[in-house]
Amino acid sequence: MNYEQKEKKLWKLFSLNTFFKFFWVLILIASIFSIPNLGLITFEEKVFNIVKIINIFLISITIVFIPFLVYVSYLEYSYQKEFFINLDQKEKDNNKFKWILISNYGLLVGSLFRFLYLISLYEEDKKIYKNYKIAKKKKRFGFSTQDVAFAGILFSLFLIISLIKNFTVARVINLDFEYIFYILFAYFFGKLKGTLLSFMADFFGLLFAGRIGFYHWAYAIVPIIGTILIGLFLDLFKKHKNLSIVIMNIFLLGVFAVLIYIFTTQLNDPKGLRISRTFGLSRISLTAGIVLLTLSLVILSIFFLLVIIYFKTKNKVKKEKIALLILVYFLTVSLIVLARWIWGPFAFIRYANFFLGRSYNIKDQYLILMTPIVIRSLISIPIYVFVLFSILIPLSIVKKHYTKNKLTTYY
């Protein structure tokens, strides 16, 4: 393999290692938060046993996952030793290089350390050197003219939708279409460029809506972290499709189980099911909730059916189309779960305490705020999936068209 191919493999192993470690940290945090004895979240006595079972399940996964993390870390570590054979001797003697190898077995801080190191490497005369400025020129980290043009198309769509959402009667819909664009930016531009574009879209979206004065870090990190995670999973999906699909199935089953559990906790409310305000509604009837839950079950069943068809079919074109549909559904659900279900209540508590002068605390308010967000997903997720898939197909055609005559100008 030449240097470019070796470097590409190194980045794939880095992405795989980082993704699984982040996934493990999320499971660890979830298992800690589900321990009733810690008092982080209080539970009623009737649901204590269910929470205890969930906690045991999460802790079991956390422990079982550790050997796998060690194995993935070893894969990256062993390949790095092979890759760095031609590293400049001065750099090998540097203490930073030794810590780079050790950081493979660390958690997310180690991943950040390696990322900053790897982007500064370049090859010259069959030797590998470290210099960020030279590496930037050689690898062209910037945006090509085609990237700028295509990003302009996506930004235009984003701003049009934002303006319609904020300044017309459509604001009563109250759906967060920016999540769709975070996925699109990661899909078309990757982790680094996609993260920058997602951050810019979020910032200018608030600016044009006149809400930039309420900009808060708890919401500002969502497009950044969300796009990076999507990019990491896309890297994994391209390299290991079958493994990725297995992860998707396990994740979605867990999500649906949580959805059913939270749904059942609202059944005895005579006023109906609480949801985050959508289409002007803050509550829906039990009948409407059951219909939406059934629809979600049907969509999930279709997802599993598509997975079965994917593994059975030998038609490559059909296989790619099914894989794209599966991917769109999973990315939408996973982003909503992470950004809205898990992080959303925490972000709102921080926001409300800072801007609204409230004195909310996580222990008392987290589940109260989380419940309507989760129930609302019965409405929002199918809409997001439909819109994303409708936009993604024509944009993919446009992207293929302009990349045929790719220019060499970078900014």
C-alpha positions in Angstrom: 0.0 0.0 0.0 1.1 3.6 -0.7 1.2 6.3 2.0 -2.3 7.6 1.3 -3.9 4.1 1.6 -2.0 3.4 4.8 -3.0 6.7 6.3 -6.7 6.1 5.3 -6.6 2.8 7.1 -5.1 4.4 10.2 -7.9 7.0 10.2 -10.5 4.3 9.9 -9.0 2.4 12.9 -8.9 5.7 14.8 -12.6 6.4 14.0 -13.6 2.9 15.0 -11.7 3.1 18.3 -13.1 6.5 19.1 -16.7 5.6 18.2 -16.8 2.5 20.4 -15.2 4.3 23.4 -17.7 7.2 23.1 -20.5 4.6 22.9 -19.1 2.9 26.0 -18.9 6.1 28.0 -22.5 6.8 27.1 -23.5 3.4 28.4 -21.4 4.0 31.6 -23.1 7.3 32.2 -26.6 5.8 31.6 -25.8 3.0 34.1 -24.7 5.4 36.7 -27.7 7.6 36.3 -30.0 4.6 36.5 -28.8 3.7 40.0 -31.6 4.8 42.3 -29.4 4.6 45.4 -27.2 7.4 44.1 -30.1 9.8 44.3 -29.3 11.3 40.9 -32.8 10.5 39.8 -35.7 9.7 42.1 -38.2 6.9 41.2 -41.5 5.9 42.5 -41.6 2.7 44.4 -43.8 0.9 41.8 -41.1 1.4 39.1 -38.1 0.8 41.3 -37.8 -2.9 40.3 -37.9 -2.0 36.6 -35.2 0.6 37.1 -33.2 -1.9 39.0 -33.4 -4.4 36.1 -32.4 -1.7 33.6 -29.5 -0.7 35.8 -28.2 -4.4 36.0 -28.6 -4.7 32.2 -26.6 -1.5 31.6 -23.9 -2.4 34.0 -23.6 -5.8 32.5 -23.2 -4.3 29.0 -20.6 -1.9 30.4 -18.5 -4.7 31.9 -18.9 -7.0 28.9 -17.9 -4.2 26.5 -14.5 -3.6 28.2 -12.6 -6.6 26.5 -13.9 -5.4 23.2 -12.6 -1.9 23.8 -9.2 -3.3 24.7 -9.2 -5.3 21.4 -10.1 -2.3 19.3 -7.5 -0.3 21.1 -4.9 -3.0 20.3 -5.9 -3.0 16.6 -5.1 0.8 16.3 -2.0 0.5 18.5 -0.5 -2.4 16.5 -1.2 -0.7 13.2 0.3 2.6 14.4 3.5 0.8 15.3 3.7 -0.5 11.7 2.7 2.9 10.2 5.3 4.8 12.2 8.2 2.7 11.1 9.2 5.5 8.6 8.5 8.3 11.1 11.3 10.8 11.4 13.8 9.8 14.0 13.7 13.1 15.8 9.9 12.7 16.2 10.3 9.2 17.4 12.6 10.4 20.2 10.0 13.0 21.2 8.1 12.1 24.4 4.8 13.1 22.6 5.2 10.2 20.3 5.4 7.7 23.2 2.2 9.2 24.6 0.5 8.8 21.3 1.0 5.1 21.4 -0.1 4.9 25.0 -3.2 7.0 24.3 -4.7 4.2 22.2 -5.7 2.6 25.5 -7.1 5.8 26.9 -10.6 7.2 26.6 -11.8 10.3 24.7 -9.0 12.6 25.9 -6.6 10.2 24.3 -8.6 10.2 21.0 -8.4 14.0 20.9 -4.7 13.9 21.6 -4.2 11.4 18.7 -6.4 13.4 16.4 -4.4 16.5 16.8 -1.2 14.5 16.2 -2.4 12.6 13.1 -3.7 15.7 11.2 -0.2 17.2 11.4 1.6 14.2 9.7 2.8 14.2 6.1 5.1 12.1 3.9 8.2 13.3 2.0 10.9 11.1 0.4 9.3 8.0 2.0 9.7 9.6 5.5 6.9 10.7 7.7 7.2 14.2 9.3 5.1 16.2 11.7 4.2 19.8 10.7 0.6 21.0 10.7 1.1 23.9 8.3 2.9 21.7 5.7 0.4 18.8 6.2 -2.5 21.2 5.7 -1.1 22.3 2.3 -0.4 18.8 1.2 -3.6 17.2 2.3 -5.9 20.1 1.4 -8.0 20.2 4.6 -9.8 23.3 3.2 -13.0 23.5 1.1 -12.8 23.0 -2.6 -14.8 25.2 -5.0 -17.3 22.4 -5.3 -17.5 22.0 -1.6 -18.3 25.7 -1.3 -20.9 25.5 -4.0 -22.6 22.4 -2.5 -22.5 23.8 1.0 -24.2 26.9 -0.4 -27.0 24.8 -1.7 -27.5 23.1 1.7 -27.2 26.5 3.6 -29.8 28.0 1.3 -32.2 25.1 2.0 -31.5 25.4 5.7 -32.1 29.2 5.8 -35.3 29.0 3.7 -36.7 26.3 6.1 -35.6 28.4 9.1 -37.3 31.5 7.8 -40.5 29.7 7.0 -40.4 28.0 10.4 -39.8 31.3 12.4 -41.7 33.9 10.4 -44.8 32.3 9.0 -47.8 30.4 10.3 -45.6 27.3 10.0 -44.0 28.2 13.4 -46.9 26.4 15.1 -45.4 23.2 13.8 -42.4 23.7 16.2 -40.2 20.9 14.8 -36.4 21.0 14.9 -35.5 20.6 11.2 -31.9 21.6 11.9 -31.2 18.0 13.0 -31.8 16.9 9.5 -29.1 19.3 8.2 -26.6 18.1 10.8 -27.0 14.6 9.3 -26.7 16.0 5.8 -23.5 18.0 6.6 -21.9 14.9 8.1 -23.0 12.7 5.2 -21.7 14.9 2.4 -18.7 16.6 4.1 -17.5 14.2 6.8 -16.7 14.9 10.4 -14.4 17.9 10.2 -16.0 20.0 7.5 -19.5 18.8 8.5 -19.0 19.9 12.1 -17.9 23.4 11.0 -21.0 23.7 8.7 -23.4 22.5 11.4 -22.0 25.0 13.9 -22.4 27.8 11.3 -25.9 26.7 10.4 -26.9 26.7 14.1 -25.4 30.1 14.7 -26.8 31.9 11.7 -30.2 30.2 12.2 -30.4 31.8 15.6 -29.1 35.1 14.3 -31.7 35.3 11.5 -34.5 34.2 14.0 -33.5 37.1 16.3 -32.6 34.7 19.2 -28.8 35.0 19.1 -29.0 36.8 22.5 -30.1 33.5 24.1 -27.2 31.5 22.7 -26.1 29.0 25.3 -23.3 26.5 25.4 -25.6 23.6 26.4 -27.4 23.9 23.0 -24.4 25.2 21.1 -22.5 21.9 21.5 -25.3 19.8 20.1 -24.5 20.4 16.4 -20.8 20.0 17.1 -21.0 16.7 19.1 -23.9 15.4 17.0 -22.1 15.9 13.7 -18.9 14.3 14.9 -20.8 11.2 16.2 -22.7 10.9 13.0 -19.4 11.2 11.0 -17.8 8.5 13.2 -20.7 6.2 12.7 -20.7 6.8 8.9 -17.0 5.9 8.8 -17.8 2.7 10.7 -20.8 2.0 8.3 -18.6 2.3 5.2 -16.0 0.0 6.6 -18.1 -2.6 8.5 -21.7 -2.5 7.2 -22.8 -5.7 8.7 -21.4 -4.8 12.2 -23.0 -1.4 11.9 -26.4 -2.9 11.1 -26.2 -5.2 14.1 -25.5 -2.1 16.3 -28.4 -0.3 14.8 -30.8 -3.2 15.6 -29.7 -3.4 19.3 -29.8 0.4 19.7 -33.3 0.7 18.1 -34.7 -2.1 20.2 -33.4 -0.4 23.3 -34.9 2.9 22.2 -38.3 1.4 21.5 -38.3 -0.3 24.9 -37.6 3.0 26.7 -40.4 4.6 24.6 -42.9 2.0 25.6 -41.9 2.3 29.3 -42.3 6.1 29.3 -45.6 5.8 27.4 -47.0 3.5 30.1 -46.1 5.9 32.9 -48.5 8.4 31.3 -51.5 6.2 30.9 -53.3 7.2 34.1 -53.2 10.9 33.4 -56.9 12.0 32.8 -55.7 15.0 30.8 -54.0 12.9 28.2 -50.3 12.4 27.2 -48.0 15.4 27.7 -45.8 16.3 24.7 -43.4 19.1 23.9 -45.5 21.7 22.0 -46.0 20.5 18.4 -48.6 21.6 15.9 -49.9 23.9 18.7 -50.6 20.9 21.0 -49.1 20.3 24.4 -51.2 17.2 25.1 -52.6 14.4 22.9 -55.4 11.9 23.8 -54.6 8.4 24.8 -56.1 7.1 21.6 -53.9 9.3 19.5 -50.9 8.2 21.5 -51.7 4.5 20.9 -52.2 5.2 17.2 -48.8 6.9 17.1 -47.1 4.2 19.1 -48.6 1.6 16.8 -47.3 3.6 13.8 -43.8 3.6 15.4 -44.0 -0.1 15.9 -44.9 -0.6 12.2 -42.0 1.6 11.1 -39.6 -0.4 13.4 -41.0 -3.6 11.9 -40.4 -2.3 8.4 -36.8 -1.5 9.5 -36.2 -5.0 10.6 -37.8 -6.4 7.5 -35.5 -4.2 5.4 -32.5 -5.5 7.4 -33.5 -9.1 6.6 -33.9 -8.2 2.9 -30.6 -6.5 2.9 -28.8 -9.6 4.1 -30.6 -11.9 1.7 -30.5 -9.9 -1.5 -27.5 -10.2 -3.9 -28.5 -7.3 -6.1 -25.8 -4.6 -5.3 -28.0 -1.7 -6.5 -31.0 -2.9 -4.4 -28.6 -3.5 -1.5 -27.2 0.0 -1.6 -30.7 1.6 -1.7 -31.9 -0.5 1.3 -28.7 0.3 3.2 -29.3 4.0 2.6 -32.9 3.8 3.9 -31.8 1.9 7.0 -29.0 4.4 7.6 -31.3 7.4 7.3 -33.8 6.0 9.8 -31.1 5.0 12.3 -29.2 8.3 12.1 -32.4 10.3 12.6 -33.5 8.2 15.6 -30.1 8.1 17.2 -29.5 11.9 16.9 -33.0 12.6 18.4 -32.4 10.2 21.2 -29.0 11.6 22.1 -29.7 15.3 21.5 -33.3 15.5 22.7 -34.1 12.6 25.0 -30.8 12.4 26.9 -29.2 15.8 26.5 -32.4 17.9 26.0 -33.7 18.0 29.6 -30.2 18.8 30.9 -29.7 21.5 28.4 -33.1 23.1 29.1 -32.4 23.1 32.9 -29.1 24.9 32.3 -30.7 27.3 29.9 -33.7 28.0 32.2 -31.5 28.6 35.2 -29.3 31.0 33.3 -31.7 33.0 31.2 -35.1 32.6 33.0 -33.9 32.8 36.6 -35.3 29.4 37.5 -33.8 27.1 40.2 -34.4 23.7 38.5 -32.2 20.8 39.5 -31.5 17.6 37.6 -32.7 15.3 40.4 -36.2 16.7 40.5 -36.8 17.9 36.9 -34.9 15.6 34.5 -37.6 12.9 34.1 -40.4 15.5 34.2 -38.9 17.3 31.2 -37.8 14.1 29.4 -41.2 12.5 29.3 -43.0 15.0 26.9 -39.9 15.1 24.7 -39.9 11.3 24.3 -43.7 11.1 23.6 -43.3 13.9 21.1 -40.9 11.7 19.1 -43.8 9.6 18.1 -44.8 12.6 15.9 -41.5 14.1 15.0 -39.3 11.1 14.0 -41.5 9.8 11.1 -41.6 13.4 9.7 -37.8 13.9 10.0 -37.1 10.5 8.3 -39.5 11.3 5.4 -38.0 14.8 4.9 -34.4 13.6 5.2 -34.8 10.8 2.7 -36.7 13.1 0.3 -33.8 15.6 0.4 -30.9 13.2 0.5 -31.7 11.4 -2.8 -31.8 14.5 -5.1 -28.8 16.0 -3.3 -26.8 12.8 -3.8 -27.5 13.1 -7.5 -26.3 16.7 -7.5 -23.2 15.8 -5.6 -22.3 13.0 -8.0 -22.8 15.4 -10.9 -20.4 18.1 -9.8 -17.7 15.8 -8.5 -17.2 14.4 -12.0 -15.2 17.5 -12.9 -13.6 18.3 -9.6 -11.3 21.3 -9.6 -8.2 21.8 -7.5 -8.9 25.2 -6.0 -9.1 25.1 -2.2 -9.9 27.8 0.4 
